[in-house]
Amino acid sequence: MQKQKHSLASKLLLGLTVLFFYLPIIYIVVFSFNDSRSLTHFSGFSLQWYEKMFSDRTMMEAVGYTIFVAVVATIVSTIVGTLAAIGLSRSRKLLRNVVEQVNNLPVMNPEIVTAIGLLMFFSSLGVNKGLTTMLLAHIMFCTPYVILSVTPKLRSLDPNLADAALDLGATPLQALTKVIVPQIMPGIVSGALIAFTMSFDDFVISYFVTGNGVNNISILVYTMSKRVNPSINALSTLVIALITVVLIIVNVVPIIKEKRRTKA
């Protein structure tokens, strides 16, 4: 009897926790189809806020800038972070430890400190703030997350794996692309997803390093938060749908490949 009560309490607590996290998301999705501007009363189903969102040039430009910066920053930071992690794995222990500690600084550092530092850095160089400075800043703070994701996979590999590939006639590039990279691919993918999420979601650093006319979604939402605009709900719903699709693909595709491999 006591075990049943404990199990019921655990399920109730789990249900309340899930509700706490997902209720705001459900609320945004529901009211993105609201017929009125009210954010508290659902008066009827309508797609007008999606139409206004797609017809709003400022909002579409913000979406374009966000996706462009996130994709480019993810690609560059994933390549740089993966190569850096592989290079560190072949370096001396002292150098590796020093670089790893330095790599942890941007992760542990408050975003406001990083944003002010980048602002002063670009200002001292006389660089005009805009799309370029935002892209460089995103690459800078995304790369450490890729290194942190790839490094554990490299540590789990046999350190003689690359040497064995070279002894069997592979070139250094072939040993890297055909032996090392496939073994650490899960770490690379997870690092790329974290980098994309960090770039897509960033506000503080983007707000400090961007210029007039270049806004991402987070900056746009911040500027529109002082006035009621249900188009934000429509935009948020599309972002939620995009993230959900990506998560489904990332989790389902490996399962399908594994099943096909098992059948074969």
Solvent accessible surface area in square Angstrom, and as a share of the most:
residue,aa,sasa,rsa
1,M,165,0.74
2,Q,153,0.68
3,K,175,0.74
4,Q,126,0.56
5,K,124,0.53
6,H,132,0.59
7,S,49,0.31
8,L,124,0.62
9,A,58,0.45
10,S,53,0.34
11,K,138,0.59
12,L,113,0.56
13,L,118,0.59
14,L,117,0.58
15,G,39,0.38
16,L,99,0.49
17,T,55,0.32
18,V,69,0.40
19,L,92,0.46
20,F,152,0.63
21,F,126,0.52
22,Y,120,0.46
23,L,93,0.46
24,P,74,0.46
25,I,63,0.32
26,I,95,0.48
27,Y,96,0.37
28,I,52,0.26
29,V,46,0.26
30,V,65,0.38
31,F,18,0.07
32,S,0,0.00
33,F,51,0.21
34,N,1,0.00
35,D,71,0.37
36,S,39,0.25
37,R,127,0.46
38,S,39,0.25
39,L,67,0.34
40,T,121,0.70
41,H,123,0.55
42,F,82,0.34
43,S,61,0.39
44,G,22,0.21
45,F,146,0.61
46,S,21,0.13
47,L,91,0.45
48,Q,48,0.21
49,W,4,0.02
50,Y,25,0.10
51,E,119,0.53
52,K,98,0.42
53,M,1,0.00
54,F,121,0.50
55,S,91,0.59
56,D,50,0.26
57,R,189,0.69
58,T,76,0.44
59,M,1,0.01
60,M,58,0.26
61,E,74,0.33
62,A,2,0.02
63,V,28,0.16
64,G,38,0.36
65,Y,59,0.22
66,T,4,0.02
67,I,73,0.37
68,F,98,0.41
69,V,3,0.01
70,A,0,0.00
71,V,62,0.36
72,V,39,0.23
73,A,0,0.00
74,T,17,0.10
75,I,93,0.47
76,V,51,0.29
77,S,0,0.00
78,T,18,0.10
79,I,96,0.49
80,V,72,0.41
81,G,0,0.00
82,T,11,0.06
83,L,93,0.46
84,A,37,0.28
85,A,3,0.02
86,I,25,0.13
87,G,37,0.36
88,L,21,0.10
89,S,49,0.32
90,R,139,0.51
91,S,34,0.22
92,R,207,0.75
93,K,143,0.60
94,L,140,0.69
95,L,97,0.48
96,R,60,0.22
97,N,62,0.32
98,V,78,0.45
99,V,51,0.29
100,E,31,0.14
101,Q,119,0.53
102,V,87,0.50
103,N,15,0.08
104,N,39,0.20
105,L,113,0.56
106,P,43,0.27
107,V,48,0.27
108,M,154,0.69
109,N,58,0.30
110,P,75,0.47
111,E,71,0.32
112,I,81,0.41
113,V,76,0.44
114,T,18,0.10
115,A,0,0.00
116,I,76,0.38
117,G,38,0.36
118,L,22,0.11
119,L,46,0.23
120,M,127,0.57
121,F,110,0.46
122,F,9,0.04
123,S,69,0.45
124,S,90,0.58
125,L,110,0.55
126,G,62,0.60
127,V,60,0.34
128,N,137,0.70
129,K,89,0.38
130,G,13,0.13
131,L,57,0.28
132,T,88,0.51
133,T,0,0.00
134,M,1,0.00
135,L,32,0.16
136,L,90,0.45
137,A,0,0.00
138,H,2,0.01
139,I,32,0.16
140,M,68,0.31
141,F,11,0.04
142,C,0,0.00
143,T,20,0.12
144,P,9,0.06
145,Y,44,0.17
146,V,0,0.00
147,I,15,0.08
148,L,74,0.37
149,S,21,0.13
150,V,0,0.00
151,T,22,0.13
152,P,78,0.49
153,K,77,0.33
154,L,18,0.09
155,R,158,0.58
156,S,88,0.57
157,L,35,0.17
158,D,83,0.43
159,P,99,0.62
160,N,94,0.48
161,L,53,0.26
162,A,17,0.14
163,D,58,0.30
164,A,46,0.36
165,A,10,0.08
166,L,75,0.37
167,D,123,0.64
168,L,160,0.79
169,G,64,0.62
170,A,27,0.21
171,T,70,0.41
172,P,103,0.65
173,L,122,0.61
174,Q,76,0.34
175,A,5,0.04
176,L,43,0.21
177,T,67,0.39
178,K,143,0.61
179,V,36,0.21
180,I,18,0.09
181,V,34,0.20
182,P,68,0.43
183,Q,98,0.44
184,I,0,0.00
185,M,82,0.37
186,P,75,0.47
187,G,3,0.02
188,I,19,0.10
189,V,59,0.34
190,S,45,0.29
191,G,0,0.00
192,A,22,0.17
193,L,57,0.28
194,I,71,0.36
195,A,0,0.00
196,F,54,0.23
197,T,80,0.46
198,M,54,0.24
199,S,2,0.01
200,F,26,0.11
201,D,103,0.53
202,D,7,0.03
203,F,60,0.25
204,V,43,0.25
205,I,3,0.01
206,S,0,0.00
207,Y,105,0.40
208,F,56,0.23
209,V,0,0.00
210,T,15,0.09
211,G,16,0.16
212,N,160,0.82
213,G,60,0.57
214,V,18,0.11
215,N,45,0.23
216,N,2,0.01
217,I,19,0.10
218,S,24,0.16
219,I,6,0.03
220,L,9,0.05
221,V,48,0.28
222,Y,106,0.40
223,T,68,0.40
224,M,9,0.04
225,S,75,0.48
226,K,185,0.78
227,R,150,0.55
228,V,79,0.45
229,N,33,0.17
230,P,2,0.01
231,S,6,0.04
232,I,30,0.15
233,N,20,0.10
234,A,0,0.00
235,L,6,0.03
236,S,30,0.19
237,T,16,0.09
238,L,68,0.34
239,V,27,0.16
240,I,45,0.23
241,A,48,0.37
242,L,77,0.39
243,I,83,0.42
244,T,62,0.36
245,V,79,0.46
246,V,52,0.30
247,L,95,0.47
248,I,95,0.48
249,I,93,0.47
250,V,49,0.28
251,N,86,0.44
252,V,62,0.36
253,V,58,0.33
254,P,74,0.46
255,I,94,0.48
256,I,76,0.38
257,K,119,0.50
258,E,91,0.41
259,K,125,0.53
260,R,170,0.62
261,R,169,0.62
262,T,106,0.62
263,K,178,0.75
264,A,122,0.95
